[in-house]
Amino acid sequence: MQLLETKELTKKFKNYVAVDHLNLTINKGQLVALLGHNGAGKSTTISMLIGLIQPTSGNIEFEGLKVNESKYRRKLGVVFQNSVLDNNLTVKQNIDIRANMYKNLDSSFKNKILNDLELSSILNQRYKTLSGGQRRRVDIARSLLNKPEILFLDEPSTGLDIQSRNKIWEFLNNLRKSIGLTIILTTHYLEEAEDADFVYVIDKGKLVEGDTVDNLKNKYAKDTLTLYSDHLKNIKDNLNQKIVEETENSISINPEDNNEAINILSKFKPLITTFEYQRGSMDDIFIALTGKEVK
Ligand SMILES: Nc1ncnc2c1ncn2[C@@H]1O[C@H](COP(=O)(O)OP(=O)(O)OP(=O)(O)O)[C@@H](O)[C@H]1O
């Protein structure tokens, strides 16, 4: 079911078109990624969707509500790229200030979030003393206090290590299941969009592609497995995959997924000297779609 739609959404800063006639559809309960490089227009799009800045032209529709209506704002949660929390206050104080802004706050939901995000033990610590991962978890908790229908995450894992990132996504995915939360995230990384139901690729404010992660990978950014061997003929004779590149001592193929790569490696283990596995990346998608290297 459709939750949010933009029609020809456009933002100009003087003569510069930051967002250019963007048509996006976000369905209820989906995780949707806006993928693009620095300056692509992702944050500007989010800012318009949350009512922080006015579009120059175009429309945003959310179940019949206008962006500037408080009823719409109450359905949103936002985690900005740069935290808006007070460095000198404790986690608890930061959370309570926000919580006090809401009438009829569901305190059992609040406690569940603090618990699930493992914030209970750092509630009395000042925000400025927290690690990057802890800060992000507090930012996310704060954005969810009102039990929003839709959560905006602007580059949520910039600067985070893999454990922190995984912890946050495990929590968010559970929340998607339990309360049907819709999430819109902006990111530079294809890996971060991995769990997304749908990805919009944006370049210079324009929509250049919209598809599922699997389809994008299949079309533009396949993983590549390169096998190095002194017995290439033997491998080639028994390989069912198409060879995409070949040298004197190596062949490269595009496995469908990790499992296929592992099966190929196991099958030819006695014949392989070594191997490389290169994941398809957002850069591959951009080069394929825009013909440009990443700056
Ligand atoms: N207030 C503003 N005034 C003038 N230009 C702006 C303003 N805000 C954004 N821009 C420009 O609009 C373009 C899009 O910026 P935006 O921040 O939306 O990109 P982004 O995709 O979010 O990039 P990043 O990944 O670096 O955050 C950039 O060229 C930026 O310089």
The ligand as a MOL file (V3000), in Angstrom:
LIG
                    3D

  0  0  0     0  0            999 V3000
M  V30 BEGIN CTAB
M  V30 COUNTS 31 33 0 0 0
M  V30 BEGIN ATOM
M  V30 1 N 21.0060 25.7730 1.4020 0
M  V30 2 C 21.6650 25.5380 0.2660 0
M  V30 3 N 22.0650 26.5570 -0.5160 0
M  V30 4 C 22.7160 26.3420 -1.6810 0
M  V30 5 N 23.0340 25.1160 -2.1560 0
M  V30 6 C 22.6730 24.0550 -1.4060 0
M  V30 7 C 21.9800 24.1960 -0.1660 0
M  V30 8 N 21.7440 22.9650 0.3440 0
M  V30 9 C 22.2810 22.0820 -0.5450 0
M  V30 10 N 22.8280 22.7300 -1.5820 0
M  V30 11 C 23.4880 22.1100 -2.7460 0
M  V30 12 O 22.5880 21.1850 -3.3050 0
M  V30 13 C 23.2860 20.0180 -3.7410 0
M  V30 14 C 22.6830 18.7850 -3.0880 0
M  V30 15 O 23.0430 18.7720 -1.7030 0
M  V30 16 P 22.5690 17.6080 -0.7020 0
M  V30 17 O 23.1050 17.9610 0.6500 0
M  V30 18 O 21.1260 17.4170 -0.8350 0
M  V30 19 O 23.3300 16.3700 -1.2940 0
M  V30 20 P 23.4960 14.9110 -0.6660 0
M  V30 21 O 23.1760 13.9570 -1.7400 0
M  V30 22 O 22.7420 14.8050 0.5980 0
M  V30 23 O 25.0480 14.9080 -0.3720 0
M  V30 24 P 25.8480 14.2380 0.8780 0
M  V30 25 O 25.8690 12.7950 0.6100 0
M  V30 26 O 27.2020 14.8810 0.7860 0
M  V30 27 O 25.1150 14.6310 2.1220 0
M  V30 28 C 24.7610 20.2560 -3.3930 0
M  V30 29 O 25.4350 20.7160 -4.5380 0
M  V30 30 C 24.7080 21.3190 -2.3350 0
M  V30 31 O 25.8780 22.1210 -2.3480 0
M  V30 END ATOM
M  V30 BEGIN BOND
M  V30 1 1 1 2
M  V30 2 1 2 3
M  V30 3 2 2 7
M  V30 4 2 3 4
M  V30 5 1 4 5
M  V30 6 2 5 6
M  V30 7 1 6 7
M  V30 8 1 6 10
M  V30 9 1 7 8
M  V30 10 2 8 9
M  V30 11 1 9 10
M  V30 12 1 10 11
M  V30 13 1 11 12
M  V30 14 1 11 30
M  V30 15 1 12 13
M  V30 16 1 13 14
M  V30 17 1 13 28
M  V30 18 1 14 15
M  V30 19 1 15 16
M  V30 20 2 16 17
M  V30 21 1 16 18
M  V30 22 1 16 19
M  V30 23 1 19 20
M  V30 24 2 20 21
M  V30 25 1 20 22
M  V30 26 1 20 23
M  V30 27 1 23 24
M  V30 28 2 24 25
M  V30 29 1 24 26
M  V30 30 1 24 27
M  V30 31 1 28 29
M  V30 32 1 28 30
M  V30 33 1 30 31
M  V30 END BOND
M  V30 END CTAB
M  END
